[in-house]
Amino acid sequence: MSFELFAGYNGLLVLTLLMLGIDLLLTRGKISFRSAAIWSVFWFSLAFVFAGAIYYFWPQMSPHSGLTNGEAATSFITGYLLEKSLSVDNLFVFALIFTQFKVPENNVPRILMLGIVGALVLRGIMISLGAPLIAKFHIILYVFGFFLIWTGVQMWRQHGEDNESFSDSFAVRLIKRFLRVSPDYHGNKLFTRDSIGLMATPMLVVVMVIAMTDVMFALDSIPAIFAVTQEPYLVLAANVFALLGLRSLYFVLGGMLNKFAYLHHTLAFMLCFIGVKMLLIDTPFAIATPVSLGVIVSSLAIGIAASVWKQRQLEKAPL
């Protein structure tokens, strides 16, 4: 690995740690809707500023990538929007977990932050392992393609089924096997003590459930981003910017999550489309990245518009 490429990754690492620190310091405790909205706009805007930096400084970021400045910037934006869309779907599951474990409102920001840090580490490891494998064994792209299509079909078919219960998940059973669990929360503490000894708090249980759940999310999102670009720097950067700001976005959406009636259908279509793109990558019918960007943006716009229309129809319907 050249010094320039290493410096590029170092810069991304420093930027990630800086942004995590800012998010943690300025959004501690209960987050108001206004504050969350401002920060959500900030993180979204910062991603496009970073895309501009890629456009102007790409050779310094990754001198041996083989992509032009424009191709790199377009790939980053496409990957970012794809990963951001998939991460919004994750918020449905997070909200369900918080409800099932009766998480106090003041504990939610800390759990989300720990979950985001864990997700960044996990996805960094998966990308660092996946990129060399794809470079060496190109057939993996086709495996990913079929997997994404299968996942998209399953997501479409399963929409509307009963919500999953996390109270008996693997993470919960694992903790209860080795530790006693306190019946009550103790602020943001992961552990507490009683007259017998050390105990885990429900806070630790929820953090572990979130972490295990993100493993499942990553199985969809990581193959999807590799369909857009196999450049490791762009794959990692898209994931970083998609996850940053997820905590603020959770508080912006809040109770509106159940109003996005067609989000699952939109994401299912996008996964199938990305899967097809991956299968066609080495054929004369390969789908260009700008076309993929247009399909993703159009799908999101149609899905949101359809969800808004359906919500208005429900509100107009007589009781």
Backbone bond lengths (Angstrom), bond angles and torsions (degrees), N, CA, C in turn:
res aa  C-N    CA-C-N  psi(-1)  N-CA   C-N-CA  omega(-1)  CA-C   N-CA-C  phi
1 M - - - 1.479 - - 1.528 109.38 -
2 S 1.317 116.06 128.31 1.452 119.90 -177.49 1.516 111.63 -71.38
3 F 1.326 114.86 162.87 1.473 119.68 179.21 1.523 111.02 -63.38
4 E 1.364 116.53 -38.93 1.459 119.70 -178.73 1.513 111.63 -62.23
5 L 1.354 116.62 -43.30 1.454 120.49 179.89 1.513 110.73 -66.34
6 F 1.342 116.30 -41.37 1.465 120.17 178.76 1.517 110.19 -62.56
7 A 1.341 116.61 -41.10 1.459 120.38 178.27 1.520 110.66 -63.24
8 G 1.347 116.59 -35.99 1.455 120.05 177.79 1.515 111.77 -62.17
9 Y 1.312 117.63 -44.82 1.462 121.51 177.95 1.528 111.03 -67.11
10 N 1.325 116.16 -37.57 1.473 119.39 176.79 1.521 110.90 -61.32
11 G 1.330 115.64 -42.33 1.461 119.54 178.67 1.514 111.81 -61.97
12 L 1.347 116.77 -41.44 1.461 120.78 178.53 1.521 110.94 -65.56
13 L 1.337 116.96 -38.23 1.455 121.03 178.51 1.523 111.19 -64.48
14 V 1.331 116.55 -46.15 1.469 120.30 178.89 1.516 110.79 -62.11
15 L 1.341 116.67 -42.69 1.460 120.78 179.29 1.529 110.86 -63.18
16 T 1.337 117.00 -40.69 1.468 120.90 179.25 1.521 111.23 -63.33
17 L 1.333 117.00 -47.30 1.469 120.55 179.42 1.527 111.06 -62.95
18 L 1.328 116.55 -38.97 1.467 120.47 179.01 1.526 110.80 -63.66
19 M 1.337 116.47 -45.08 1.463 120.24 -179.01 1.525 111.61 -67.85
20 L 1.325 117.17 -37.28 1.464 119.87 176.41 1.522 110.61 -63.91
21 G 1.339 116.43 -41.24 1.459 120.30 178.94 1.522 112.07 -63.42
22 I 1.335 116.07 -42.52 1.465 120.42 178.87 1.522 110.35 -63.05
23 D 1.331 116.20 -45.35 1.465 120.87 -179.27 1.526 110.87 -62.08
24 L 1.326 116.87 -40.72 1.459 121.26 -177.93 1.519 111.69 -70.15
25 L 1.332 117.02 -41.38 1.465 120.66 -176.20 1.528 113.33 -73.52
26 L 1.332 116.14 -38.26 1.459 119.75 -172.27 1.523 114.18 -94.33
27 T 1.323 117.38 -8.55 1.470 119.29 179.71 1.522 110.27 -128.51
28 R 1.329 116.01 45.00 1.461 120.45 177.54 1.525 110.36 -79.19
29 G 1.345 115.57 154.08 1.457 120.12 176.99 1.517 111.43 69.45
30 K 1.312 115.71 -156.91 1.456 121.18 -178.97 1.523 110.17 -67.02
31 I 1.337 116.25 133.03 1.451 122.02 -176.93 1.527 108.84 -106.52
32 S 1.315 117.13 122.89 1.463 121.17 179.97 1.521 109.91 -75.18
33 F 1.336 115.44 161.18 1.469 120.05 178.72 1.522 110.47 -61.01
34 R 1.336 117.49 -42.51 1.464 121.35 -177.85 1.527 110.89 -62.59
35 S 1.331 116.10 -46.42 1.461 120.22 179.79 1.524 110.90 -63.68
36 A 1.336 116.04 -43.68 1.462 119.94 -179.36 1.528 110.86 -63.68
37 A 1.344 117.39 -38.32 1.462 121.02 179.99 1.525 110.94 -65.78
38 I 1.333 115.99 -42.94 1.467 120.43 179.65 1.521 110.21 -62.01
39 W 1.332 116.49 -46.12 1.458 120.29 -179.15 1.525 112.13 -67.44
40 S 1.327 117.03 -34.48 1.465 119.93 178.21 1.523 110.38 -63.44
41 V 1.330 116.57 -43.73 1.466 121.19 177.26 1.534 109.74 -63.28
42 F 1.329 116.51 -40.10 1.468 120.83 179.64 1.527 111.14 -60.93
43 W 1.359 117.13 -48.74 1.464 120.00 -178.00 1.523 110.82 -65.45
44 F 1.328 116.89 -39.33 1.464 120.65 179.24 1.530 109.97 -64.07
45 S 1.318 116.57 -44.35 1.463 121.02 179.62 1.522 111.10 -65.35
46 L 1.341 116.28 -38.89 1.459 120.42 -179.04 1.525 111.25 -62.18
47 A 1.329 116.77 -35.36 1.465 120.00 177.95 1.524 111.07 -62.16
48 F 1.326 117.08 -39.21 1.460 119.59 -179.66 1.534 111.35 -76.81
49 V 1.332 117.12 -28.33 1.467 119.75 171.70 1.525 109.52 -64.50
50 F 1.322 115.77 -40.87 1.466 120.24 178.33 1.528 110.23 -64.90
51 A 1.339 116.85 -37.17 1.469 120.23 176.26 1.527 110.28 -61.33
52 G 1.340 116.18 -38.23 1.460 119.79 175.57 1.514 112.25 -63.92
53 A 1.344 115.93 -39.45 1.469 120.22 177.37 1.524 110.80 -63.50
54 I 1.335 116.23 -38.93 1.465 120.16 177.00 1.531 109.88 -61.49
55 Y 1.321 115.98 -42.95 1.466 120.18 -178.31 1.531 111.83 -60.90
56 Y 1.323 117.04 -38.66 1.465 120.58 -174.89 1.535 113.23 -91.74
57 F 1.342 117.42 -26.66 1.470 119.58 -172.81 1.527 113.16 -123.81
58 W 1.322 118.27 19.41 1.455 120.16 -174.55 1.531 114.12 -56.80
59 P 1.329 121.00 -42.46 1.465 119.03 179.90 1.530 113.33 -57.81
60 Q 1.330 117.53 -33.82 1.463 120.29 178.03 1.533 111.60 -75.01
61 M 1.325 117.41 -29.40 1.465 120.95 -179.67 1.524 111.41 -75.27
62 S 1.331 116.75 -41.70 1.469 121.00 -178.66 1.522 108.70 -150.96
63 P 1.325 116.56 83.60 1.469 120.78 -171.20 1.525 115.12 -66.44
64 H 1.330 119.09 -18.73 1.466 120.64 -174.92 1.532 112.00 -114.55
65 S 1.313 117.21 24.27 1.465 119.30 -175.10 1.526 112.79 -76.00
66 G 1.333 117.75 -30.31 1.459 120.56 -176.85 1.515 113.62 87.01
67 L 1.332 117.95 -2.99 1.458 122.30 178.27 1.519 110.57 -94.62
68 T 1.319 116.31 146.30 1.455 119.33 172.95 1.531 108.73 -77.58
69 N 1.320 115.89 168.06 1.470 119.91 179.36 1.523 111.34 -57.81
70 G 1.331 116.40 -44.98 1.455 120.89 -179.09 1.513 112.37 -65.47
71 E 1.332 117.17 -41.76 1.466 120.90 178.72 1.516 111.06 -63.61
72 A 1.331 116.87 -41.12 1.464 120.80 -179.89 1.525 111.11 -64.86
73 A 1.338 117.06 -45.24 1.471 120.88 -179.37 1.524 111.08 -64.28
74 T 1.339 117.03 -42.56 1.462 120.75 179.14 1.525 111.07 -65.19
75 S 1.334 117.01 -40.97 1.464 120.84 178.21 1.518 111.13 -62.95
76 F 1.337 117.10 -40.46 1.464 120.48 179.31 1.529 110.92 -63.79
77 I 1.341 117.19 -47.29 1.464 120.56 -178.72 1.530 110.47 -62.49
78 T 1.340 116.72 -43.40 1.463 120.47 179.18 1.521 110.72 -61.83
79 G 1.334 116.26 -47.49 1.459 120.30 179.21 1.516 112.50 -63.73
80 Y 1.327 115.92 -39.46 1.470 120.49 179.34 1.528 111.31 -62.74
81 L 1.333 117.07 -47.96 1.468 120.32 -179.48 1.523 111.04 -64.27
82 L 1.325 116.88 -37.95 1.466 120.46 177.88 1.525 110.74 -64.06
83 E 1.331 116.58 -49.49 1.463 120.65 -178.90 1.534 111.59 -66.02
84 K 1.328 116.85 -37.52 1.466 120.65 178.62 1.516 110.62 -64.28
85 S 1.327 116.60 -40.66 1.459 120.87 178.98 1.523 110.90 -63.18
86 L 1.321 116.16 -44.96 1.461 119.93 179.04 1.522 111.41 -65.90
87 S 1.347 117.14 -33.71 1.467 119.87 179.93 1.520 111.63 -70.62
88 V 1.347 117.51 -29.65 1.465 119.71 176.24 1.518 109.90 -63.81
89 D 1.330 116.77 -38.71 1.461 119.93 176.93 1.528 111.07 -61.73
90 N 1.343 116.06 -31.98 1.465 119.87 177.72 1.519 111.83 -61.38
91 L 1.335 116.25 -30.43 1.461 120.15 -177.28 1.524 111.87 -64.05
92 F 1.328 116.93 -30.02 1.457 119.92 174.91 1.529 109.93 -58.93
93 V 1.324 115.32 -45.09 1.459 120.24 -177.98 1.529 110.63 -69.43
94 F 1.338 116.98 -40.96 1.460 120.16 177.71 1.520 110.98 -59.03
95 A 1.332 116.15 -44.38 1.467 120.05 179.72 1.524 110.42 -61.38
96 L 1.327 116.53 -39.61 1.464 120.84 178.48 1.527 111.13 -64.82
97 I 1.338 116.53 -41.92 1.472 120.99 179.00 1.528 110.31 -62.81
98 F 1.324 116.99 -45.83 1.469 120.79 -179.72 1.528 111.12 -61.14
99 T 1.326 116.51 -37.45 1.464 120.29 179.28 1.522 111.40 -69.29
100 Q 1.338 116.49 -45.50 1.462 120.25 -176.88 1.529 112.26 -65.53
101 F 1.335 116.89 -34.15 1.461 120.06 -179.19 1.532 112.42 -96.83
102 K 1.333 116.26 6.96 1.468 122.21 176.17 1.533 111.40 50.56
103 V 1.336 115.22 51.10 1.461 121.30 -177.47 1.534 109.36 -71.67
104 P 1.337 118.18 126.77 1.472 120.03 175.94 1.527 110.86 -59.12
105 E 1.301 116.68 144.92 1.468 121.70 -175.71 1.521 112.33 -57.34
106 N 1.342 117.34 -36.88 1.465 120.24 -178.46 1.525 113.00 -70.49
107 N 1.334 117.33 -17.31 1.464 120.73 -179.53 1.522 112.97 -87.21
108 V 1.327 116.57 -18.78 1.465 120.68 -173.85 1.535 112.77 -59.83
109 P 1.362 120.23 -46.67 1.474 118.92 -179.38 1.523 113.27 -57.62
110 R 1.345 117.78 -42.16 1.470 119.79 -179.59 1.525 111.42 -66.37
111 I 1.337 117.46 -40.09 1.460 120.27 179.17 1.524 110.36 -64.03
112 L 1.322 116.67 -42.96 1.457 120.15 178.63 1.525 111.49 -62.22
113 M 1.340 116.83 -40.17 1.461 119.69 179.22 1.527 111.01 -64.67
114 L 1.329 116.99 -45.71 1.461 120.24 178.39 1.530 110.46 -62.30
115 G 1.340 116.15 -38.39 1.455 119.83 178.54 1.517 112.27 -65.05
116 I 1.331 116.55 -39.53 1.459 120.70 179.97 1.525 111.01 -67.66
117 V 1.332 116.89 -43.40 1.468 120.26 177.72 1.527 110.19 -61.01
118 G 1.333 116.50 -44.60 1.460 120.29 178.22 1.524 111.75 -62.07
119 A 1.322 116.24 -39.87 1.465 120.29 179.82 1.528 111.30 -66.14
120 L 1.343 116.70 -39.58 1.462 120.26 178.49 1.526 111.17 -62.17
121 V 1.326 116.40 -44.29 1.469 120.76 179.51 1.526 110.17 -64.49
122 L 1.332 115.76 -47.41 1.461 120.77 -178.41 1.524 111.61 -60.52
123 R 1.329 116.49 -47.03 1.460 119.49 -177.05 1.528 111.45 -70.87
124 G 1.342 116.03 -31.89 1.456 118.90 174.83 1.517 111.38 -60.64
125 I 1.335 116.05 -42.50 1.470 120.91 178.45 1.523 110.44 -65.17
126 M 1.331 116.78 -45.18 1.464 120.72 -178.23 1.520 111.46 -63.98
127 I 1.330 117.23 -38.77 1.473 120.84 179.47 1.522 110.43 -68.82
128 S 1.348 116.60 -41.74 1.461 120.11 -179.41 1.528 111.43 -64.87
129 L 1.328 117.10 -29.38 1.465 120.57 177.41 1.527 111.55 -85.15
130 G 1.332 115.88 -37.13 1.456 119.76 -174.79 1.513 114.26 -73.90
131 A 1.339 117.30 -38.15 1.463 120.37 -177.03 1.535 112.53 -59.93
132 P 1.349 119.32 -48.78 1.474 118.40 178.73 1.526 112.48 -64.65
133 L 1.340 117.82 -34.19 1.457 120.42 179.92 1.520 110.98 -65.81
134 I 1.343 116.17 -42.29 1.459 119.83 179.20 1.526 110.63 -66.27
135 A 1.342 116.28 -38.69 1.462 119.88 178.80 1.532 111.45 -64.42
136 K 1.327 116.64 -33.64 1.466 120.92 -177.07 1.522 112.04 -89.24
137 F 1.329 116.29 -38.46 1.469 121.36 -178.09 1.529 108.71 -121.09
138 H 1.321 116.01 88.87 1.468 121.32 -173.71 1.525 112.08 -63.69
139 I 1.329 116.46 -23.41 1.461 120.34 -177.91 1.531 111.95 -63.05
140 I 1.341 116.64 -20.52 1.468 120.35 178.81 1.528 110.56 -59.30
141 L 1.331 117.21 -32.24 1.465 120.47 178.13 1.526 111.27 -58.81
142 Y 1.321 116.52 -38.92 1.463 119.85 -179.76 1.531 110.67 -70.91
143 V 1.327 116.02 -36.75 1.469 120.06 175.77 1.524 109.54 -61.53
144 F 1.338 115.99 -45.57 1.471 120.95 177.45 1.536 110.51 -59.85
145 G 1.337 116.03 -41.25 1.460 120.25 -178.68 1.519 112.18 -59.75
146 F 1.330 116.79 -49.68 1.465 120.09 177.97 1.526 111.41 -63.59
147 F 1.336 116.50 -37.42 1.470 120.44 179.60 1.527 111.03 -63.88
148 L 1.325 117.50 -42.46 1.461 120.84 -179.51 1.527 111.20 -66.52
149 I 1.324 117.00 -39.25 1.467 119.61 177.70 1.526 109.79 -64.35
150 W 1.317 116.96 -44.51 1.477 121.06 178.30 1.525 110.36 -61.04
151 T 1.346 116.80 -43.75 1.459 120.76 179.41 1.529 111.31 -62.92
152 G 1.331 116.50 -42.11 1.455 120.17 178.90 1.515 112.44 -62.83
153 V 1.334 116.80 -42.71 1.470 120.91 178.26 1.527 110.40 -63.23
154 Q 1.348 116.45 -43.15 1.463 119.91 179.50 1.527 111.01 -64.46
155 M 1.331 117.59 -40.26 1.461 121.29 179.30 1.524 110.40 -62.62
156 W 1.325 116.98 -41.41 1.464 120.99 179.74 1.527 110.58 -64.72
157 R 1.335 116.68 -44.06 1.468 121.16 -175.80 1.524 112.29 -72.19
158 Q 1.329 117.76 -33.13 1.452 120.99 -174.31 1.510 113.23 -86.99
159 H 1.318 119.45 -7.81 1.465 121.32 -178.99 1.519 110.14 -59.94
160 G 1.333 115.44 132.16 1.454 120.42 177.90 1.508 113.95 94.83
161 E 1.354 118.29 -6.24 1.455 120.37 177.65 1.520 110.19 -75.29
162 D 1.333 116.40 169.24 1.457 121.30 -177.92 1.512 111.07 -57.64
163 N 1.326 115.98 143.84 1.453 121.14 179.36 1.516 111.06 -65.54
164 E 1.318 115.60 145.05 1.455 121.77 179.22 1.518 110.46 -73.25
165 S 1.341 115.11 145.28 1.456 120.16 175.80 1.525 108.82 -98.33
166 F 1.347 116.34 130.39 1.457 121.41 -178.95 1.528 112.42 -102.51
167 S 1.328 116.80 -0.27 1.463 120.21 -174.43 1.524 112.64 -67.79
168 D 1.351 117.10 -20.70 1.460 119.97 179.67 1.527 110.32 -122.35
169 S 1.332 116.09 30.82 1.462 120.37 -178.85 1.519 110.60 -72.97
170 F 1.337 115.73 170.43 1.461 121.10 -178.56 1.521 111.87 -59.42
171 A 1.331 116.70 -40.93 1.467 120.84 -179.17 1.526 110.95 -61.60
172 V 1.338 116.68 -41.92 1.467 120.58 179.88 1.522 110.26 -65.75
173 R 1.323 117.14 -45.68 1.470 120.58 -179.83 1.520 111.11 -63.63
174 L 1.333 117.05 -37.36 1.466 120.85 -179.13 1.520 111.18 -64.20
175 I 1.338 116.82 -46.39 1.462 120.26 -179.57 1.527 110.99 -65.26
176 K 1.324 116.28 -43.95 1.475 119.95 -177.81 1.530 112.41 -68.13
177 R 1.325 116.06 -20.80 1.464 118.93 178.50 1.522 111.62 -72.55
178 F 1.339 117.20 -32.64 1.462 120.70 -175.13 1.523 113.74 -109.84
179 L 1.323 117.85 -17.99 1.460 120.43 -176.16 1.525 110.80 -136.21
180 R 1.302 115.14 150.07 1.456 120.00 168.41 1.529 107.67 -79.27
181 V 1.315 116.57 146.44 1.461 121.25 -177.95 1.525 109.23 -114.52
182 S 1.315 115.20 127.14 1.464 121.08 177.82 1.525 109.84 -64.64
183 P 1.328 118.39 142.51 1.471 120.03 178.60 1.524 113.04 -73.17
184 D 1.329 117.48 -17.88 1.464 121.19 -175.87 1.524 111.51 -121.42
185 Y 1.322 115.39 156.03 1.461 121.84 173.26 1.532 108.70 -76.69
186 H 1.330 115.46 148.59 1.466 122.04 177.33 1.520 108.49 -125.61
187 G 1.330 115.48 70.20 1.456 119.79 -175.97 1.519 110.28 62.47
188 N 1.340 116.03 -133.40 1.462 120.93 178.29 1.524 112.61 -98.61
189 K 1.317 117.56 14.02 1.462 121.18 -179.13 1.526 110.86 -71.85
190 L 1.339 114.87 139.86 1.462 120.65 176.33 1.526 111.02 -89.78
191 F 1.328 116.08 -24.73 1.458 121.45 179.64 1.519 109.92 -133.00
192 T 1.318 116.16 155.34 1.461 121.96 174.97 1.521 107.95 -146.88
193 R 1.317 116.76 175.75 1.460 121.37 179.64 1.515 110.08 -130.35
194 D 1.321 114.35 148.70 1.463 120.29 170.21 1.516 108.27 -128.59
195 S 1.311 117.99 -164.87 1.469 120.97 -177.13 1.526 112.67 -65.16
196 I 1.323 117.28 -22.17 1.467 120.75 -179.01 1.529 111.42 -87.39
197 G 1.331 116.71 -39.37 1.462 119.32 -178.64 1.518 112.43 155.60
198 L 1.330 115.87 -151.84 1.456 122.71 -174.02 1.525 111.36 -72.79
199 M 1.323 115.52 140.44 1.462 121.81 177.51 1.526 109.48 -135.65
200 A 1.317 115.81 147.67 1.463 120.47 170.17 1.523 108.43 -82.31
201 T 1.310 116.36 149.21 1.459 119.89 175.91 1.538 108.69 -98.61
202 P 1.331 118.24 162.09 1.466 119.50 174.91 1.531 112.35 -57.36
203 M 1.344 116.25 -24.06 1.460 120.77 177.64 1.535 110.26 -59.69
204 L 1.342 117.53 -44.31 1.460 121.82 178.87 1.528 110.19 -64.40
205 V 1.312 116.95 -39.64 1.467 121.19 179.63 1.526 110.07 -60.81
206 V 1.327 116.58 -46.18 1.467 120.42 -178.66 1.527 110.74 -65.42
207 V 1.336 117.40 -42.05 1.471 120.85 178.58 1.523 110.37 -60.02
208 M 1.328 116.97 -42.23 1.463 120.67 179.40 1.528 111.30 -66.52
209 V 1.321 116.99 -39.79 1.469 120.31 178.32 1.525 109.93 -63.97
210 I 1.338 116.64 -42.66 1.471 120.77 177.55 1.529 110.03 -60.57
211 A 1.355 116.57 -44.29 1.465 120.93 -178.76 1.529 111.26 -62.47
212 M 1.336 116.35 -46.20 1.463 120.25 179.40 1.525 111.13 -64.25
213 T 1.322 116.10 -37.58 1.463 120.34 178.99 1.518 110.58 -64.56
214 D 1.344 116.89 -38.17 1.458 119.77 -179.99 1.524 111.90 -66.68
215 V 1.331 116.74 -27.58 1.462 119.26 174.51 1.528 109.35 -58.69
216 M 1.337 115.52 -43.87 1.455 119.78 179.86 1.536 111.09 -67.11
217 F 1.335 116.39 -38.93 1.464 119.83 177.41 1.524 110.94 -61.21
218 A 1.342 115.73 -41.05 1.461 120.22 -176.27 1.526 111.83 -65.05
219 L 1.333 117.15 -27.40 1.465 120.26 179.53 1.519 111.74 -64.55
220 D 1.336 116.36 -23.83 1.465 120.33 175.82 1.523 111.38 -91.61
221 S 1.329 115.88 -47.35 1.457 120.41 -169.92 1.526 113.20 -72.22
222 I 1.324 118.27 -38.10 1.467 119.67 -178.51 1.529 111.74 -65.86
223 P 1.352 119.96 -49.28 1.472 118.01 174.75 1.521 112.89 -59.33
224 A 1.335 117.04 -35.51 1.465 119.96 -178.42 1.523 111.56 -63.27
225 I 1.327 117.88 -43.48 1.461 120.70 -178.25 1.531 110.75 -69.25
226 F 1.340 117.91 -30.59 1.460 119.85 178.02 1.529 111.38 -69.95
227 A 1.336 117.22 -18.67 1.464 119.75 174.91 1.519 110.77 -72.97
228 V 1.321 116.30 -26.39 1.467 121.27 -179.98 1.517 110.49 -81.05
229 T 1.315 116.70 -45.66 1.459 121.96 179.59 1.520 109.87 -155.56
230 Q 1.330 116.52 144.69 1.469 121.01 175.23 1.527 111.43 -100.37
231 E 1.340 116.83 9.02 1.461 121.45 176.72 1.524 108.64 -75.76
232 P 1.358 118.85 111.77 1.471 121.26 -174.08 1.521 113.92 -56.83
233 Y 1.324 117.39 -37.45 1.465 120.37 -178.51 1.528 110.55 -62.16
234 L 1.328 116.84 -44.51 1.460 120.87 -179.12 1.518 111.41 -70.27
235 V 1.332 117.05 -37.06 1.468 120.95 177.31 1.522 110.33 -61.22
236 L 1.335 115.55 -46.59 1.466 120.23 -179.56 1.526 111.15 -66.73
237 A 1.331 117.14 -44.38 1.461 121.09 -178.79 1.522 111.36 -62.52
238 A 1.331 117.62 -41.47 1.462 120.99 179.33 1.520 110.94 -62.04
239 N 1.333 117.32 -40.43 1.464 121.22 178.48 1.522 111.38 -67.66
240 V 1.338 116.85 -41.44 1.465 120.75 179.82 1.526 110.62 -60.12
241 F 1.317 116.75 -50.23 1.464 119.81 -176.63 1.528 112.05 -71.06
242 A 1.339 117.49 -28.55 1.461 119.94 177.68 1.529 110.93 -70.02
243 L 1.334 116.72 -37.13 1.463 120.32 -178.24 1.527 112.03 -80.00
244 L 1.335 116.94 -35.46 1.457 119.25 176.86 1.529 109.38 -66.96
245 G 1.281 116.00 132.86 1.455 119.77 -176.89 1.509 113.36 91.19
246 L 1.341 116.81 -7.06 1.466 119.83 178.81 1.526 110.82 -64.25
247 R 1.324 115.91 -33.27 1.458 120.04 179.99 1.532 110.70 -66.28
248 S 1.314 116.98 -45.42 1.461 120.19 177.89 1.523 110.98 -64.73
249 L 1.339 116.00 -39.35 1.456 120.18 -178.70 1.519 111.25 -63.01
250 Y 1.329 116.32 -33.57 1.467 120.26 178.33 1.523 110.49 -58.92
251 F 1.324 117.03 -42.59 1.463 120.79 -177.97 1.530 112.10 -77.97
252 V 1.333 117.46 -21.68 1.462 119.98 174.47 1.529 109.48 -72.51
253 L 1.330 115.83 -47.66 1.455 119.58 -178.29 1.527 111.69 -70.48
254 G 1.358 115.45 -44.00 1.458 120.89 175.49 1.513 112.41 44.37
255 G 1.316 115.99 -122.62 1.455 121.45 -177.25 1.515 113.55 -74.17
256 M 1.334 118.50 -1.08 1.463 120.54 -178.63 1.521 112.80 -84.01
257 L 1.348 117.45 -7.01 1.453 119.67 -175.53 1.525 112.49 -56.74
258 N 1.351 116.05 -39.38 1.464 118.78 -178.43 1.515 113.11 -74.25
259 K 1.325 117.64 -5.02 1.460 121.02 179.28 1.527 112.68 -89.00
260 F 1.334 117.68 -10.80 1.463 120.78 177.98 1.531 108.45 -86.24
261 A 1.314 114.78 74.23 1.465 120.51 -171.20 1.526 113.20 -62.88
262 Y 1.316 117.21 -30.88 1.461 120.24 -174.13 1.526 112.93 -108.09
263 L 1.334 117.24 14.94 1.462 119.51 179.20 1.520 110.97 -63.12
264 H 1.337 117.17 -46.43 1.461 120.14 -178.55 1.530 111.08 -61.98
265 H 1.323 116.93 -39.76 1.461 119.54 178.30 1.536 110.70 -65.64
266 T 1.331 116.09 -39.89 1.462 120.26 178.89 1.525 110.83 -62.48
267 L 1.337 116.63 -47.15 1.461 120.61 -179.74 1.523 111.09 -66.30
268 A 1.327 117.19 -35.90 1.464 120.67 177.69 1.520 110.18 -61.75
269 F 1.332 116.47 -44.97 1.471 120.31 177.73 1.524 110.67 -62.24
270 M 1.350 116.69 -43.55 1.457 120.28 -178.41 1.519 111.35 -62.63
271 L 1.332 117.82 -41.20 1.465 120.82 178.77 1.530 110.88 -63.96
272 C 1.333 116.65 -41.97 1.464 119.68 177.76 1.532 110.80 -63.95
273 F 1.330 116.47 -42.16 1.464 120.52 178.86 1.527 111.10 -61.58
274 I 1.343 116.20 -45.90 1.463 120.10 179.84 1.527 110.33 -64.52
275 G 1.342 116.37 -36.53 1.458 119.66 176.69 1.523 111.57 -62.17
276 V 1.337 117.11 -43.76 1.468 121.41 176.96 1.525 110.36 -63.13
277 K 1.323 116.99 -41.98 1.474 121.15 177.99 1.531 110.18 -57.41
278 M 1.334 115.77 -41.00 1.456 120.28 -178.90 1.533 111.09 -67.43
279 L 1.316 117.23 -38.43 1.463 120.71 -179.87 1.522 112.11 -69.22
280 L 1.338 116.28 -27.81 1.473 120.75 -177.24 1.525 113.02 -95.05
281 I 1.322 117.46 5.71 1.459 121.96 -168.90 1.524 113.33 -59.79
282 D 1.337 118.66 -32.15 1.468 121.09 -177.85 1.522 112.48 -109.11
283 T 1.319 117.14 20.89 1.463 121.21 -179.05 1.525 110.19 -111.37
284 P 1.324 117.64 168.10 1.478 119.91 175.77 1.530 112.60 -63.92
285 F 1.325 116.91 -14.22 1.461 121.21 -178.51 1.530 112.31 -98.92
286 A 1.325 116.57 18.95 1.474 120.59 -179.29 1.527 110.56 -56.20
287 I 1.332 115.35 138.08 1.471 121.86 -177.44 1.524 108.69 -90.69
288 A 1.320 116.60 121.82 1.462 121.50 -178.38 1.529 110.66 -68.67
289 T 1.336 115.81 152.42 1.465 120.50 -178.64 1.530 112.78 -60.94
290 P 1.343 120.18 -41.48 1.482 118.67 176.79 1.527 112.63 -59.31
291 V 1.338 116.84 -34.59 1.467 120.09 176.72 1.531 109.79 -67.16
292 S 1.318 116.31 -42.37 1.468 120.26 177.45 1.524 110.80 -60.09
293 L 1.321 116.00 -42.04 1.465 120.11 178.07 1.525 110.63 -60.17
294 G 1.330 116.77 -43.62 1.456 120.55 179.18 1.517 112.48 -63.52
295 V 1.329 116.85 -40.46 1.466 120.85 179.17 1.527 110.78 -65.59
296 I 1.330 117.12 -42.80 1.465 120.96 -179.05 1.526 110.54 -64.85
297 V 1.327 117.15 -47.37 1.469 120.48 179.91 1.526 110.36 -62.74
298 S 1.320 117.12 -43.72 1.469 120.89 -179.95 1.526 110.85 -64.25
299 S 1.325 117.05 -41.63 1.467 120.71 -179.78 1.520 110.81 -62.33
300 L 1.331 115.91 -44.90 1.463 119.66 178.90 1.523 111.25 -62.59
301 A 1.338 116.48 -43.19 1.466 120.29 -179.15 1.525 110.88 -62.89
302 I 1.327 116.67 -44.36 1.469 120.55 -179.97 1.521 110.88 -66.40
303 G 1.345 116.81 -42.81 1.462 120.66 179.91 1.519 112.48 -62.45
304 I 1.325 116.67 -43.63 1.471 120.80 179.48 1.531 110.32 -67.09
305 A 1.336 116.41 -44.50 1.466 120.16 179.98 1.526 111.21 -61.96
306 A 1.332 116.57 -42.55 1.466 120.26 179.26 1.526 111.14 -65.34
307 S 1.336 116.92 -38.50 1.464 120.96 178.77 1.525 111.22 -65.46
308 V 1.339 116.32 -42.28 1.464 120.65 178.14 1.524 110.31 -63.22
309 W 1.346 116.73 -42.92 1.460 120.74 179.86 1.525 110.65 -62.32
310 K 1.338 116.67 -44.24 1.464 119.46 -179.54 1.520 111.36 -64.45
311 Q 1.338 116.98 -39.93 1.467 120.21 179.01 1.523 111.05 -63.18
312 R 1.318 116.96 -39.31 1.469 120.07 178.50 1.519 110.82 -67.37
313 Q 1.321 116.86 -36.55 1.464 120.00 178.04 1.524 110.87 -65.94
314 L 1.333 117.02 -38.13 1.460 120.68 177.85 1.512 111.37 -66.84
315 E 1.341 116.32 -38.19 1.461 120.10 179.77 1.525 112.28 -68.86
316 K 1.361 115.87 -29.35 1.465 119.48 179.63 1.527 112.47 -82.17
317 A 1.342 115.81 -20.81 1.459 119.62 -175.79 1.526 110.36 -64.42
318 P 1.337 118.49 141.10 1.475 120.89 178.66 1.518 111.26 -67.43
319 L 1.310 116.55 145.62 1.463 121.69 -179.51 1.535 110.50 -73.29
